[in-house]
Amino acid sequence: MLKIKDLRAKTDAELNDLVQELRKESLNLRFSQATGQLANTNRRRQVRREIAKIKTLQTERLAKKGV
């Protein structure tokens, strides 16, 4: 699970890369669950929430730049 403190230390480019990786993982988890191969179903929820944390942080940074 990603901590917001660790995310704040990353650059915008690193956050974008991380979101892309998490979206790929989410897609793979979705396919795994659809085929009945997913053992840890909670991981899908964790990935969704991690993406939301990063997106929220990116929105906060944009708001600060806009002011």
MOPAC internal coordinates of N, CA, C and O (Angstrom, degrees):
PM7 1SCF
backbone

  N    0.0000 0     0.00 0     0.00 0    0    0    0
  C    1.4402 1     0.00 0     0.00 0    1    0    0
  C    1.5255 1   108.54 1     0.00 0    2    1    0
  O    1.2310 1   120.99 1   -48.52 1    3    2    1
  N    1.2940 1   115.72 1   131.48 1    3    2    1
  C    1.4609 1   121.08 1  -178.61 1    5    3    2
  C    1.5289 1   110.42 1   -80.57 1    6    5    3
  O    1.2310 1   121.08 1   -40.35 1    7    6    5
  N    1.2998 1   115.55 1   139.65 1    7    6    5
  C    1.4600 1   121.45 1   176.96 1    9    7    6
  C    1.5238 1   108.54 1   -96.80 1   10    9    7
  O    1.2310 1   120.20 1   -37.62 1   11   10    9
  N    1.3204 1   117.22 1   142.38 1   11   10    9
  C    1.4574 1   121.53 1  -178.54 1   13   11   10
  C    1.5239 1   110.20 1   -63.83 1   14   13   11
  O    1.2310 1   120.36 1   148.94 1   15   14   13
  N    1.3194 1   116.91 1   -31.06 1   15   14   13
  C    1.4704 1   121.34 1   178.38 1   17   15   14
  C    1.5322 1   110.42 1   -61.92 1   18   17   15
  O    1.2310 1   120.84 1   137.38 1   19   18   17
  N    1.3303 1   116.01 1   -42.62 1   19   18   17
  C    1.4587 1   120.63 1   178.92 1   21   19   18
  C    1.5262 1   111.32 1   -68.52 1   22   21   19
  O    1.2310 1   120.72 1   143.36 1   23   22   21
  N    1.3237 1   116.22 1   -36.64 1   23   22   21
  C    1.4622 1   120.50 1  -179.91 1   25   23   22
  C    1.5242 1   111.62 1   -67.16 1   26   25   23
  O    1.2310 1   120.65 1   142.42 1   27   26   25
  N    1.3235 1   116.36 1   -37.58 1   27   26   25
  C    1.4679 1   119.88 1  -179.43 1   29   27   26
  C    1.5334 1   111.61 1   -64.30 1   30   29   27
  O    1.2310 1   120.21 1   154.85 1   31   30   29
  N    1.3066 1   117.21 1   -25.15 1   31   30   29
  C    1.4689 1   121.17 1  -179.19 1   33   31   30
  C    1.5326 1   111.80 1   -78.46 1   34   33   31
  O    1.2310 1   120.01 1   165.99 1   35   34   33
  N    1.3297 1   117.60 1   -14.01 1   35   34   33
  C    1.4616 1   121.13 1  -177.52 1   37   35   34
  C    1.5252 1   111.10 1   -85.91 1   38   37   35
  O    1.2310 1   121.32 1   -24.96 1   39   38   37
  N    1.3301 1   115.08 1   155.04 1   39   38   37
  C    1.4591 1   120.52 1   177.72 1   41   39   38
  C    1.5245 1   109.51 1   -80.92 1   42   41   39
  O    1.2310 1   121.06 1   -10.27 1   43   42   41
  N    1.3338 1   115.58 1   169.73 1   43   42   41
  C    1.4624 1   120.38 1   179.51 1   45   43   42
  C    1.5234 1   111.52 1   -61.62 1   46   45   43
  O    1.2310 1   120.19 1   139.89 1   47   46   45
  N    1.3228 1   117.25 1   -40.11 1   47   46   45
  C    1.4582 1   120.98 1   179.76 1   49   47   46
  C    1.5333 1   111.25 1   -64.79 1   50   49   47
  O    1.2310 1   120.60 1   139.24 1   51   50   49
  N    1.3142 1   116.46 1   -40.76 1   51   50   49
  C    1.4626 1   120.15 1   178.36 1   53   51   50
  C    1.5239 1   111.11 1   -64.60 1   54   53   51
  O    1.2310 1   120.70 1   141.44 1   55   54   53
  N    1.3263 1   116.27 1   -38.56 1   55   54   53
  C    1.4654 1   120.05 1   178.48 1   57   55   54
  C    1.5262 1   110.98 1   -65.86 1   58   57   55
  O    1.2310 1   120.43 1   139.22 1   59   58   57
  N    1.3337 1   116.79 1   -40.78 1   59   58   57
  C    1.4598 1   120.11 1   177.92 1   61   59   58
  C    1.5298 1   110.85 1   -62.21 1   62   61   59
  O    1.2310 1   120.50 1   137.63 1   63   62   61
  N    1.3237 1   116.65 1   -42.37 1   63   62   61
  C    1.4621 1   120.73 1   178.19 1   65   63   62
  C    1.5293 1   110.79 1   -62.87 1   66   65   63
  O    1.2310 1   121.07 1   138.87 1   67   66   65
  N    1.3198 1   115.57 1   -41.13 1   67   66   65
  C    1.4598 1   120.32 1  -179.46 1   69   67   66
  C    1.5299 1   111.17 1   -64.96 1   70   69   67
  O    1.2310 1   120.23 1   140.18 1   71   70   69
  N    1.3246 1   117.16 1   -39.82 1   71   70   69
  C    1.4645 1   120.75 1   177.88 1   73   71   70
  C    1.5247 1   109.76 1   -63.17 1   74   73   71
  O    1.2310 1   120.10 1   137.61 1   75   74   73
  N    1.3117 1   117.41 1   -42.39 1   75   74   73
  C    1.4627 1   120.33 1   178.75 1   77   75   74
  C    1.5247 1   111.19 1   -61.45 1   78   77   75
  O    1.2310 1   120.49 1   136.08 1   79   78   77
  N    1.3304 1   116.67 1   -43.92 1   79   78   77
  C    1.4627 1   120.67 1   178.86 1   81   79   78
  C    1.5251 1   110.93 1   -62.26 1   82   81   79
  O    1.2310 1   120.69 1   136.62 1   83   82   81
  N    1.3304 1   116.28 1   -43.38 1   83   82   81
  C    1.4568 1   120.11 1  -178.99 1   85   83   82
  C    1.5238 1   111.60 1   -66.98 1   86   85   83
  O    1.2310 1   120.06 1   144.54 1   87   86   85
  N    1.3207 1   117.48 1   -35.46 1   87   86   85
  C    1.4645 1   119.95 1   177.36 1   89   87   86
  C    1.5242 1   111.10 1   -66.55 1   90   89   87
  O    1.2310 1   120.48 1   141.56 1   91   90   89
  N    1.3316 1   116.68 1   -38.44 1   91   90   89
  C    1.4622 1   120.10 1   176.24 1   93   91   90
  C    1.5305 1   110.30 1   -63.89 1   94   93   91
  O    1.2310 1   121.20 1   136.90 1   95   94   93
  N    1.3328 1   115.31 1   -43.10 1   95   94   93
  C    1.4647 1   119.44 1   178.61 1   97   95   94
  C    1.5276 1   110.46 1   -62.68 1   98   97   95
  O    1.2310 1   120.71 1   139.28 1   99   98   97
  N    1.3120 1   116.26 1   -40.72 1   99   98   97
  C    1.4586 1   120.66 1   178.70 1  101   99   98
  C    1.5213 1   111.23 1   -60.65 1  102  101   99
  O    1.2310 1   120.72 1   136.76 1  103  102  101
  N    1.3206 1   116.23 1   -43.24 1  103  102  101
  C    1.4638 1   120.64 1   178.16 1  105  103  102
  C    1.5276 1   110.86 1   -61.68 1  106  105  103
  O    1.2310 1   120.91 1   134.48 1  107  106  105
  N    1.3270 1   115.86 1   -45.52 1  107  106  105
  C    1.4625 1   119.90 1   179.07 1  109  107  106
  C    1.5285 1   112.07 1   -63.40 1  110  109  107
  O    1.2310 1   120.71 1   141.58 1  111  110  109
  N    1.3290 1   116.25 1   -38.42 1  111  110  109
  C    1.4593 1   120.11 1   178.28 1  113  111  110
  C    1.5265 1   111.14 1   -66.07 1  114  113  111
  O    1.2310 1   120.96 1   142.19 1  115  114  113
  N    1.3241 1   115.77 1   -37.81 1  115  114  113
  C    1.4654 1   120.23 1   178.18 1  117  115  114
  C    1.5229 1   111.07 1   -62.26 1  118  117  115
  O    1.2310 1   120.96 1   134.85 1  119  118  117
  N    1.3324 1   115.77 1   -45.15 1  119  118  117
  C    1.4602 1   119.58 1   178.74 1  121  119  118
  C    1.5249 1   111.10 1   -65.51 1  122  121  119
  O    1.2310 1   120.53 1   140.04 1  123  122  121
  N    1.3222 1   116.59 1   -39.96 1  123  122  121
  C    1.4614 1   120.12 1   179.08 1  125  123  122
  C    1.5247 1   111.16 1   -62.38 1  126  125  123
  O    1.2310 1   120.73 1   139.41 1  127  126  125
  N    1.3179 1   116.21 1   -40.59 1  127  126  125
  C    1.4571 1   119.39 1   179.83 1  129  127  126
  C    1.5324 1   110.95 1   -68.87 1  130  129  127
  O    1.2310 1   120.46 1   142.10 1  131  130  129
  N    1.3124 1   116.73 1   -37.90 1  131  130  129
  C    1.4597 1   120.83 1  -179.58 1  133  131  130
  C    1.5328 1   111.33 1   -65.28 1  134  133  131
  O    1.2310 1   120.51 1   147.61 1  135  134  133
  N    1.3255 1   116.63 1   -32.39 1  135  134  133
  C    1.4585 1   120.07 1  -179.99 1  137  135  134
  C    1.5274 1   112.10 1   -91.44 1  138  137  135
  O    1.2310 1   120.37 1   179.41 1  139  138  137
  N    1.3304 1   116.90 1    -0.59 1  139  138  137
  C    1.4579 1   120.72 1   176.94 1  141  139  138
  C    1.5126 1   114.29 1    80.99 1  142  141  139
  O    1.2310 1   119.67 1  -163.09 1  143  142  141
  N    1.3147 1   118.24 1    16.91 1  143  142  141
  C    1.4560 1   121.61 1  -177.55 1  145  143  142
  C    1.5254 1   113.35 1  -100.03 1  146  145  143
  O    1.2310 1   120.12 1   175.83 1  147  146  145
  N    1.3222 1   117.38 1    -4.17 1  147  146  145
  C    1.4669 1   120.54 1  -176.07 1  149  147  146
  C    1.5227 1   110.43 1   -82.36 1  150  149  147
  O    1.2310 1   120.70 1   -61.10 1  151  150  149
  N    1.3327 1   116.26 1   118.90 1  151  150  149
  C    1.4599 1   120.86 1  -179.13 1  153  151  150
  C    1.5306 1   111.24 1   -87.28 1  154  153  151
  O    1.2310 1   120.44 1   138.56 1  155  154  153
  N    1.3353 1   116.76 1   -41.44 1  155  154  153
  C    1.4586 1   121.32 1  -176.72 1  157  155  154
  C    1.5339 1   108.81 1  -104.25 1  158  157  155
  O    1.2310 1   120.36 1   -89.12 1  159  158  157
  N    1.3167 1   116.91 1    90.88 1  159  158  157
  C    1.4630 1   120.51 1  -176.47 1  161  159  158
  C    1.5271 1   111.87 1   -71.90 1  162  161  159
  O    1.2310 1   120.22 1   159.24 1  163  162  161
  N    1.3047 1   117.18 1   -20.76 1  163  162  161
  C    1.4627 1   120.50 1   179.65 1  165  163  162
  C    1.5285 1   111.97 1   -68.54 1  166  165  163
  O    1.2310 1   119.90 1   158.80 1  167  166  165
  N    1.3146 1   117.79 1   -21.20 1  167  166  165
  C    1.4686 1   121.25 1  -178.41 1  169  167  166
  C    1.5257 1   111.34 1   -62.28 1  170  169  167
  O    1.2310 1   119.99 1   145.60 1  171  170  169
  N    1.3384 1   117.62 1   -34.40 1  171  170  169
  C    1.4715 1   120.51 1   177.95 1  173  171  170
  C    1.5253 1   110.35 1   -59.87 1  174  173  171
  O    1.2310 1   120.71 1   138.24 1  175  174  173
  N    1.3131 1   116.24 1   -41.76 1  175  174  173
  C    1.4646 1   121.32 1   179.39 1  177  175  174
  C    1.5290 1   110.92 1   -66.53 1  178  177  175
  O    1.2310 1   120.61 1   138.44 1  179  178  177
  N    1.3212 1   116.45 1   -41.56 1  179  178  177
  C    1.4641 1   120.93 1   179.17 1  181  179  178
  C    1.5256 1   110.83 1   -61.82 1  182  181  179
  O    1.2310 1   120.52 1   135.93 1  183  182  181
  N    1.3210 1   116.62 1   -44.07 1  183  182  181
  C    1.4661 1   120.97 1  -178.57 1  185  183  182
  C    1.5274 1   109.80 1   -64.01 1  186  185  183
  O    1.2310 1   120.22 1   135.83 1  187  186  185
  N    1.3250 1   117.19 1   -44.17 1  187  186  185
  C    1.4672 1   120.81 1   178.17 1  189  187  186
  C    1.5249 1   111.67 1   -58.58 1  190  189  187
  O    1.2310 1   121.00 1   137.67 1  191  190  189
  N    1.3101 1   115.69 1   -42.33 1  191  190  189
  C    1.4757 1   119.90 1  -179.22 1  193  191  190
  C    1.5240 1   112.10 1   -70.95 1  194  193  191
  O    1.2310 1   120.22 1   145.16 1  195  194  193
  N    1.3191 1   117.19 1   -34.84 1  195  194  193
  C    1.4669 1   120.11 1   177.18 1  197  195  194
  C    1.5273 1   110.26 1   -65.62 1  198  197  195
  O    1.2310 1   120.52 1   139.06 1  199  198  197
  N    1.3208 1   116.62 1   -40.94 1  199  198  197
  C    1.4659 1   120.00 1   176.47 1  201  199  198
  C    1.5253 1   109.71 1   -61.53 1  202  201  199
  O    1.2310 1   120.31 1   138.00 1  203  202  201
  N    1.3182 1   117.01 1   -42.00 1  203  202  201
  C    1.4676 1   120.99 1  -179.85 1  205  203  202
  C    1.5279 1   111.15 1   -63.38 1  206  205  203
  O    1.2310 1   120.25 1   140.57 1  207  206  205
  N    1.3210 1   117.13 1   -39.43 1  207  206  205
  C    1.4730 1   120.65 1   177.97 1  209  207  206
  C    1.5271 1   110.55 1   -60.92 1  210  209  207
  O    1.2310 1   121.00 1   134.13 1  211  210  209
  N    1.3207 1   115.69 1   -45.87 1  211  210  209
  C    1.4603 1   120.29 1  -177.94 1  213  211  210
  C    1.5192 1   110.30 1   -65.53 1  214  213  211
  O    1.2310 1   120.37 1   136.29 1  215  214  213
  N    1.3315 1   116.90 1   -43.71 1  215  214  213
  C    1.4638 1   120.83 1  -179.89 1  217  215  214
  C    1.5307 1   110.71 1   -62.90 1  218  217  215
  O    1.2310 1   120.26 1   140.93 1  219  218  217
  N    1.3155 1   117.10 1   -39.07 1  219  218  217
  C    1.4592 1   121.15 1   177.93 1  221  219  218
  C    1.5249 1   110.59 1   -63.88 1  222  221  219
  O    1.2310 1   120.58 1   136.54 1  223  222  221
  N    1.3158 1   116.49 1   -43.46 1  223  222  221
  C    1.4596 1   121.12 1   178.47 1  225  223  222
  C    1.5282 1   110.70 1   -62.98 1  226  225  223
  O    1.2310 1   120.12 1   138.61 1  227  226  225
  N    1.3360 1   117.39 1   -41.39 1  227  226  225
  C    1.4605 1   120.80 1   178.38 1  229  227  226
  C    1.5303 1   110.94 1   -63.63 1  230  229  227
  O    1.2310 1   120.17 1   141.55 1  231  230  229
  N    1.3243 1   117.28 1   -38.45 1  231  230  229
  C    1.4614 1   121.01 1   178.36 1  233  231  230
  C    1.5266 1   110.63 1   -66.29 1  234  233  231
  O    1.2310 1   120.31 1   140.41 1  235  234  233
  N    1.3227 1   117.02 1   -39.59 1  235  234  233
  C    1.4624 1   120.96 1   177.54 1  237  235  234
  C    1.5248 1   110.79 1   -62.33 1  238  237  235
  O    1.2310 1   120.71 1   138.02 1  239  238  237
  N    1.3272 1   116.25 1   -41.98 1  239  238  237
  C    1.4592 1   120.24 1   179.99 1  241  239  238
  C    1.5268 1   110.90 1   -65.40 1  242  241  239
  O    1.2310 1   120.12 1   139.75 1  243  242  241
  N    1.3228 1   117.37 1   -40.25 1  243  242  241
  C    1.4602 1   121.02 1   177.82 1  245  243  242
  C    1.5299 1   110.76 1   -64.01 1  246  245  243
  O    1.2310 1   120.25 1   140.61 1  247  246  245
  N    1.3119 1   117.13 1   -39.39 1  247  246  245
  C    1.4577 1   120.64 1   179.95 1  249  247  246
  C    1.5323 1   110.62 1   -65.31 1  250  249  247
  O    1.2310 1   120.20 1   141.28 1  251  250  249
  N    1.3284 1   117.22 1   -38.72 1  251  250  249
  C    1.4683 1   120.81 1   178.16 1  253  251  250
  C    1.5223 1   111.50 1   -66.20 1  254  253  251
  O    1.2310 1   120.72 1   141.16 1  255  254  253
  N    1.3307 1   116.23 1   -38.84 1  255  254  253
  C    1.4629 1   119.99 1   179.62 1  257  255  254
  C    1.5168 1   110.89 1   -69.08 1  258  257  255
  O    1.2310 1   120.40 1   147.35 1  259  258  257
  N    1.3092 1   116.84 1   -32.65 1  259  258  257
  C    1.4630 1   121.22 1  -177.80 1  261  259  258
  C    1.5101 1   113.58 1   -73.86 1  262  261  259
  O    1.2310 1   120.07 1   159.07 1  263  262  261
  N    1.3294 1   117.46 1   -20.93 1  263  262  261
  C    1.4662 1   121.23 1  -176.56 1  265  263  262
  C    1.4824 1   111.96 1   -79.86 1  266  265  263
  O    1.2310 1   120.10 1   180.00 1  267  266  265

